Amino acid sequence: MSDFAGMEDLLEDFLTEAEDLLSGVDNKLVDLERSPDDRGLLNDIFRGFHTIKGGAGFLNATELVTLCHFTESLFDKLRNGELAVTSEIMDVILAATAGVRNMFNQLSQGILPSPADPDVLASLKEIQSEAAVPSAPAASATPVGSGTPQAAAGQDNTPDWNELHAAVTGATALVPASPQDEKHSPTTVVPAATSATSDDADDIIKNALGRRATDKPGVSAPIGRRIDERQRDTSIRVDTARLDQVLNLSGEIGLTKNRLNALRSDILNGRNDTETLHALDTAVSQLDLLVSDLQNAVMKTRMQPIGRLFQKYPRIARDLARSLGKDVELVLTGEETEIDKTMIEDLSDPIIHLIRNAVDHGVESAEERRIAGKPEKADVRLEARQEGDHIIIFVADDGNGMNAEKLRAKAIERGLISDEEANTMDERQSFNLVFLPGFSLASKVSDVSGRGVGMDVVRTNIQKLNGTIDIHSVQGKGTTFIISLPLTLAILPVLLVKLDTQPFAVPLSMVREILPIDPDEVKEVGGRATMVVRGEVLPILPLCKLLGWEQENTPEYGVLMQMAELSYILAIDSFAGREDAVIKSLDDFRPKGVAGVTTLSNGQIVLILDMKELIGTAGEQRGVPRAMLVKSAADKTRPELEASVEA
């Protein structure tokens, strides 16, 4: 049973607010390490822990209150000049924030947090006990508990966290006196302190418990689910100005609907003069424009700044670089770029993999960079920008770069490709070998790398979002991974292709061009039909065979498809143009190779094909060369891959 029965909504709001605060604190800590005397950063971080502690106290999460209190007290000494920021102190602070995040995870499961790591608490107290007691501290900086006998005696200048908790909540608190006394004194009644006004307490609690829809433009949509059932964050913050736009457009559509109904009555009553027909045409055109505007406005309510995703990466890069003994700065650009909310969570792990690889494999050690004439501090750049109807994300480093020849040799050594296949690969195809399952350049397995998993998962997850990932690298200069994603997953531009009279939809993002298939230009290579397109030999894959249909007609057209580094010609009978498909999923029944369905403007229901799954399913039996099958099945494990090839 949840420890927060009847408080699920409050807890959900607290976690939403507090997780944002903690992510901001993490980024400010990375900045603070570079600018240890920045009082603005020290004050911001202090306020972050103070606000989290206030909400935790309101929820009676006493262990979280304890940890936040000691960390907050440390920052109070740092901002008052009693202590100076050192790398050792930063390590303790970062360990404390990791403990806070672990407690958030427990809260998200509906249970009260367990005690923090005793070593972390001891370190926080030890650091503060070493600080000199200021002779005349400013009133605003005086700890709430500084008037206690302990403080007066000089035994411990750390404020009593129970009193400060009471000041935050502005009411009598029932919380343990200290972590050590908890076993002997389950609850201690502490009267409300007078150093914090009721207005301050209200503000703190209000911030900690999350904003309601009536408070500010940025609001959290209702969750409608219990904490212990929480799997993915399905909430979204929407500016009320965007909701107002949706409401206004809905009203205008209603007026246009009324106008159309009136015109319909006129026509049914025999009025079909030029003026009436012109009015009908005008109303239909206006409705078309309004519906398009409404669709765009609704799509914008799903969009969120990608900075919400980026904000956790500086801390990850900092911790990894420190563990490897490297000096690395993660530079963020384009944080205001908006992306579909449903993509943010699925992008998290792929970008983490790319950043970890950049820090571990991409950039050199300080000594190696000095010898190469580079600055000792390496730069890793994470950038996002919108280009047309796509979002482009760059993960770039200024490190060693990739060696295509070395990559091919390692792939041959691991049995992923043959010598013949390696000889036909250009530089771009060689770089893409890093996405194969089981591929790794690491000489030994470590906590960071060497197992040959990760990069194949990166590409698989990007492809699930209908995106692509490409690599540009210059040896000695650095490597850039380029991720291209559709602006939204709700609408998918598709090309309509036909087998006889049956239409199918394929994602337009995979289509390079449409070609006529001239039987005289079709050549057999290794028993398989191919065509040469601008010097590139490409296999011809009939759509009917991929679907398991009997081929009744000779295909007249080919669609040149691009899937990662895999290019092929999809043979079809004809095509029927492009559409912006609103995807409907098939939850109860989903055949292999079908991503979903859409309804065309004429009312016809059309299947949207999952070309990657079709290629992987058909495989060798459908005429795909072994090398191509390996490249297109990055989501399979090595044993599965071999089994499908041998079959």
Stockholm file with secondary structure:
# STOCKHOLM 1.0

chainA/1-647         MSDFAGMEDLLEDFLTEAEDLLSGVDNKLVDLERSPDDRGLLNDIFRGFHTIKGGAGFLNATELVTLCHFTESLFDKLRNGELAVTSEIMDVILAATAGVRNMFNQLSQGILPSPADPDVLASLKEIQSEAAVPSAPAASATPVGSGTPQAAAGQDNTPDWNELHAAVTGATALVPASPQDEKHSPTTVVPAATSATSDDADDIIKNALGRRATDKPGVSAPIGRRIDERQRDTSIRVDTARLDQVLNLSGEIGLTKNRLNALRSDILNGRNDTETLHALDTAVSQLDLLVSDLQNAVMKTRMQPIGRLFQKYPRIARDLARSLGKDVELVLTGEETEIDKTMIEDLSDPIIHLIRNAVDHGVESAEERRIAGKPEKADVRLEARQEGDHIIIFVADDGNGMNAEKLRAKAIERGLISDEEANTMDERQSFNLVFLPGFSLASKVSDVSGRGVGMDVVRTNIQKLNGTIDIHSVQGKGTTFIISLPLTLAILPVLLVKLDTQPFAVPLSMVREILPIDPDEVKEVGGRATMVVRGEVLPILPLCKLLGWEQENTPEYGVLMQMAELSYILAIDSFAGREDAVIKSLDDFRPKGVAGVTTLSNGQIVLILDMKELIGTAGEQRGVPRAMLVKSAADKTRPELEASVEA
#=GR chainA/1-647 SS CCTTTTCHHHHHHHHHHHHHHHHHHHHHHHHHHHCTTCHHHHHHHHHHHHHHHHHHHHTTCHHHHHHHHHHHHHHHHHHTTSSCCCHHHHHHHHHHHHHHHHHHHHHHTTSCCCCCCHHHHHHHHHHHHTSCCCSSCCGGGSCGGGGSHHHHHTSCCSCCHHHHHHHHHTSCEEECSCTTTTTTCSCEEECCCSSSCHHHHHHHHHHHTCCCTTTCSSEECCCCSCGGGCCSCCCCEECHHHHHHHHHHHHHHHHHHHHHHHHHHHHHTTCCCHHHHHHHHHHHHHHHHHHHHHHHHHHHHTEEETHHHHTTHHHHHHHHHHHHTCCEEEEEECTTCEEEHHHHHHHHHHHHHHHHHIIIIISCCHHHHHHTTCCSSEEEEEEEEEETTEEEEEEEECSCCCCHHHHHHHHHHTTSSCHHHHHTCCHHHHHGGGGSTTCCCCSSCCSSSCSSCSHHHHHHHHHHTTCEEEEEEETTTEEEEEEEEESCSSEEEEEEEEETTEEEEEEGGGEEEEEECCGGGCEEETTEEEEEETTEEEEEEEHHHHHTCCCCSCCCEEEEEEETTEEEEEEESEEEEEEEEECBCCSSCCCTTEEEEEECTTSCEEEEECHHHHHHHHGGGGTCCHHHHHHHCTTSCHHHHHHHHHC
#=GC SS_cons         CCTTTTCHHHHHHHHHHHHHHHHHHHHHHHHHHHCTTCHHHHHHHHHHHHHHHHHHHHTTCHHHHHHHHHHHHHHHHHHTTSSCCCHHHHHHHHHHHHHHHHHHHHHHTTSCCCCCCHHHHHHHHHHHHTSCCCSSCCGGGSCGGGGSHHHHHTSCCSCCHHHHHHHHHTSCEEECSCTTTTTTCSCEEECCCSSSCHHHHHHHHHHHTCCCTTTCSSEECCCCSCGGGCCSCCCCEECHHHHHHHHHHHHHHHHHHHHHHHHHHHHHTTCCCHHHHHHHHHHHHHHHHHHHHHHHHHHHHTEEETHHHHTTHHHHHHHHHHHHTCCEEEEEECTTCEEEHHHHHHHHHHHHHHHHHIIIIISCCHHHHHHTTCCSSEEEEEEEEEETTEEEEEEEECSCCCCHHHHHHHHHHTTSSCHHHHHTCCHHHHHGGGGSTTCCCCSSCCSSSCSSCSHHHHHHHHHHTTCEEEEEEETTTEEEEEEEEESCSSEEEEEEEEETTEEEEEEGGGEEEEEECCGGGCEEETTEEEEEETTEEEEEEEHHHHHTCCCCSCCCEEEEEEETTEEEEEEESEEEEEEEEECBCCSSCCCTTEEEEEECTTSCEEEEECHHHHHHHHGGGGTCCHHHHHHHCTTSCHHHHHHHHHC
//
